[in-house]
Amino acid sequence: MSAFFVLLRRELQAFLRTPMGFVIAAIVLLIDGLLFNSFALGVGKRLSADVIRDFFYFSSGTTIIAAILLSMKLFAEERQTGTLVLLRTSPISEGQVVLAKYAAALIYLGFITLLTLPMPLLVMVHGKISIGHLCAGYLGLFLLGSACVAIGTFSSAIAENQMVAAIVSTAIIVFLLMCWMLARVTEPPLSDFIAHLALFDKHYQPFMRGMLHSRDLVYYLSLTYFFLLLATHSSRLRRWS
């Protein structure tokens, strides 16, 4: 088994063997369940498509929070415990280390996200849902989570502890979330560029409505790649500093 898959298995086991991983999963499912029952189902008769749209709207917030909590420990925890030195002396490249840690956090986040599937399926009891709408919404959640985990991986790679990593990743994500507001107070063509950077408004809402656009796929994949690249370079610089 290659060093990459050994590290990937180690990181996944770290989420499954510690209470923190289960606590994060439980909190996400609890909040999603409460919001779904209170706001999506509990406001009278509505179209099934509107209920599903609201579910993906609320789930985006818990996905972002879970991504921050899962990724803040990836490098910062090992730096605090002193095990990062052992990892960096092992026969594995910085890129593989970053990718393995990122993939482990994303896989676990994806597992948590799939556990929410029974919630939108409840709509089928009294209504009808489009499988395409459901697939597009979950793809949007996965892509949003992927980008946020990549941001968290970068933050953890440059931070000295988990709290700082969480603060840095939160600041970056909040900035990207608020770009749509900044675009409103700037002049074109700069406003168009800033609006395109918005993490939620421009690129996630189509997924909520069951629509799939190539520009949104490219945006989330590019954002993920950019921050993983930054994490790799930051980790390499810290190794030789």
C-alpha positions in Angstrom: 0.0 0.0 0.0 1.4 3.4 -1.0 2.3 6.0 1.6 -0.6 8.2 0.4 -3.2 5.5 1.2 -1.6 4.7 4.5 -1.8 8.3 5.5 -5.4 8.6 4.2 -6.4 5.6 6.3 -4.7 7.0 9.3 -6.5 10.4 9.0 -9.9 8.7 8.5 -9.3 6.5 11.6 -8.5 9.7 13.5 -12.0 11.0 12.8 -13.6 7.7 13.7 -11.6 7.0 16.8 -12.0 10.4 18.5 -15.2 11.7 20.1 -14.8 15.0 18.2 -15.7 13.4 14.8 -18.9 11.9 16.2 -19.8 15.1 18.0 -19.5 17.1 14.8 -21.7 14.6 12.9 -24.3 14.6 15.7 -24.4 18.4 15.8 -24.8 18.7 12.0 -27.6 16.1 11.9 -29.4 17.6 14.8 -29.3 21.2 13.5 -30.3 20.0 10.0 -33.1 18.0 11.4 -34.4 20.9 13.5 -34.2 23.4 10.7 -35.8 21.0 8.2 -38.7 20.2 10.5 -39.2 23.8 11.7 -38.8 25.8 8.5 -38.9 23.4 5.5 -41.8 21.2 6.7 -43.4 23.4 9.4 -44.8 26.4 7.4 -47.9 25.0 5.9 -48.6 23.5 2.4 -45.9 24.2 -0.1 -44.5 22.8 -3.3 -42.1 19.9 -2.8 -39.5 21.7 -4.9 -39.6 24.7 -2.4 -39.1 22.3 0.5 -36.1 20.7 -1.1 -34.6 24.1 -2.0 -34.9 25.3 1.6 -33.3 22.1 2.9 -30.2 22.7 0.7 -30.2 26.3 1.8 -30.0 25.4 5.5 -27.7 22.5 4.9 -25.2 24.8 3.3 -24.6 26.6 6.6 -24.0 23.4 8.6 -21.8 22.0 5.8 -19.5 25.1 6.0 -19.3 24.9 9.8 -18.6 21.2 9.7 -15.9 21.7 7.1 -14.1 24.3 9.3 -14.3 22.1 12.4 -13.0 19.0 10.6 -10.2 20.7 8.7 -8.8 22.9 11.5 -7.0 20.0 13.1 -5.4 18.5 10.0 -2.0 20.2 10.5 -2.4 22.4 13.5 -3.1 19.5 15.9 0.0 17.6 14.7 2.0 20.8 15.1 0.7 21.1 18.7 1.4 17.5 19.6 4.8 17.4 17.9 3.9 14.6 15.5 4.2 16.8 12.4 8.0 16.4 12.5 7.7 12.6 12.3 5.3 13.0 9.3 7.6 15.3 7.5 10.5 12.9 7.8 8.5 10.1 6.3 9.0 9.1 2.6 6.0 11.0 1.3 5.8 14.4 -0.6 4.2 17.5 0.8 1.6 17.3 -1.9 0.6 13.8 -0.9 0.4 14.8 2.7 -1.9 17.7 1.9 -4.0 15.7 -0.4 -4.4 12.8 2.0 -5.4 15.0 4.9 -7.8 17.0 2.7 -9.3 13.8 1.2 -9.9 12.3 4.6 -11.7 15.3 5.9 -13.8 15.6 2.7 -14.7 11.9 2.8 -15.9 12.2 6.4 -17.8 15.3 5.6 -19.4 13.5 2.6 -20.4 10.7 4.9 -22.1 13.1 7.3 -23.9 14.8 4.3 -25.2 11.4 3.1 -26.7 10.8 6.5 -29.0 13.7 5.9 -30.6 12.0 2.9 -33.7 10.6 4.8 -34.7 14.2 5.5 -35.5 15.3 1.9 -36.9 11.8 1.2 -39.6 12.4 3.8 -41.1 14.8 1.3 -42.1 11.8 -0.8 -44.7 10.9 1.9 -47.0 13.6 0.9 -45.4 14.9 -2.3 -43.1 14.2 -5.2 -39.5 15.1 -5.6 -37.3 15.2 -8.6 -34.3 12.9 -8.4 -32.4 15.4 -10.6 -33.1 18.2 -8.1 -31.9 16.0 -5.3 -28.7 15.0 -7.1 -28.0 18.6 -8.1 -28.5 19.8 -4.6 -26.2 17.2 -3.0 -23.6 17.8 -5.7 -23.7 21.5 -4.7 -23.3 20.6 -1.0 -20.4 18.4 -1.9 -18.6 21.0 -4.0 -19.3 23.7 -1.4 -17.9 21.4 1.3 -14.9 20.6 -0.9 -14.0 24.2 -1.3 -14.4 24.9 2.4 -12.3 21.9 3.5 -9.6 23.1 1.1 -9.7 26.5 2.7 -9.5 24.9 6.1 -6.6 22.7 5.0 -4.7 25.8 4.0 -5.5 27.6 7.2 -4.4 24.6 9.3 -1.2 24.4 7.3 -0.2 28.0 8.2 -1.6 28.2 11.8 0.2 27.4 15.0 -2.9 25.9 16.7 -6.4 24.8 15.9 -8.1 27.9 17.2 -6.1 30.1 14.9 -6.7 27.8 12.0 -10.5 28.0 12.6 -10.4 31.8 12.8 -8.4 32.1 9.6 -10.6 29.7 7.6 -13.7 31.4 9.0 -12.4 34.8 7.9 -11.6 33.6 4.4 -15.0 31.9 4.0 -16.9 34.9 5.4 -15.1 37.2 3.0 -16.0 34.9 0.0 -19.6 34.8 1.3 -19.9 38.6 1.5 -18.4 39.2 -2.0 -21.9 39.6 -3.4 -22.4 42.6 -1.1 -19.1 44.1 -2.0 -20.0 43.7 -5.7 -23.1 46.0 -5.1 -21.0 48.9 -4.0 -18.3 48.7 -6.6 -18.3 49.7 -10.3 -18.1 47.3 -13.2 -16.0 45.6 -14.4 -14.6 45.1 -10.9 -18.1 44.4 -9.5 -18.5 41.5 -12.0 -15.2 40.0 -10.9 -16.1 40.3 -7.2 -19.5 38.9 -7.7 -18.0 35.9 -9.5 -15.9 35.2 -6.3 -19.0 34.9 -4.1 -19.0 31.5 -2.5 -22.8 31.2 -2.1 -24.9 33.8 -3.9 -23.9 33.2 -7.5 -22.6 29.7 -7.6 -24.5 27.7 -5.0 -28.1 28.9 -5.4 -28.5 27.2 -8.8 -27.8 23.8 -7.2 -30.4 24.6 -4.6 -33.0 24.9 -7.4 -31.9 21.8 -9.1 -29.9 23.5 -11.9 -26.4 22.5 -13.0 -24.1 24.9 -14.8 -20.5 24.2 -15.9 -19.4 27.7 -14.6 -20.4 26.7 -11.0 -18.5 23.4 -11.3 -15.4 25.1 -12.6 -15.6 27.7 -9.8 -15.7 25.3 -6.9 -13.1 23.0 -8.4 -10.8 25.9 -9.1 -11.3 27.3 -5.6 -10.5 23.8 -4.2 -7.4 23.5 -6.3 -6.1 27.0 -5.5 -6.3 26.5 -1.8 -4.8 23.0 -1.9 -1.9 24.5 -3.9 -1.5 27.2 -1.3 -1.5 24.6 1.4 1.1 22.5 -0.3 3.5 25.5 -0.8 2.9 26.8 2.7 3.6 23.3 4.2 6.8 23.1 2.1 8.0 26.5 3.2 7.4 25.6 6.8 9.4 22.4 6.4 12.5 24.3 5.3 12.1 27.4 7.5 
